[in-house]
């Protein structure tokens, strides 16, 4: 009897406890208070980030892009546009180059005969001991007489290319003016250097006996002028820098004149683009 009464007491207590728990749950539900669920824990996924290239590599890439853009621009203004101008104008676009090449070959052939050599000497030879008015009178024709120390035929392609490019890019009038200006500047500077004597930038007295003819100063001056006007460093490097190095290595009369011609041509190019910035990328005038 005691054991059954004890079991009945426990079951009664459990029933009372269960009813209390259910009553509390029902009360909370009736009150509208729901059990709070803890918020989900965010999961962070590590995404690999691109490592920026080193500074030297970035600079190299920028430099490579700059060189590529410069080469394309220079090809357009120095090669593509002159070729289109040549196709549009035909032979008249390079008429100065054709005339100069024919004149050089003709005077070279005439100079091979005694009578012709005398005629060429009296009309085109320029020296430092000749009076200045006579030098000014002979200078235009002296451009077409090949220099004594340079063969005529190998220089014809370079002469033709330089004058043809200048005429297609600069136009006929500017080409003639620049060619004559740089040649005359070289000739007059030679007289000044001879008068200065064998100093740092002067020339010895025997340089006054050297015959100063040929279109080499005019051609290299035209290359330098075109490269300056069109902002074409590759053209300057290929067509002008070798002449500068040879002139520095061998500082004779012709070398000094070439340096003066290049300097004058560059200055004229800078002045021209300052007055008319459209010359840098614009097509060549007629």
Order of alpha helices (4+ residues) and beta strands (2+ residues): alpha-alpha-alpha-alpha-alpha-alpha-alpha-alpha-alpha-alpha-alpha-alpha
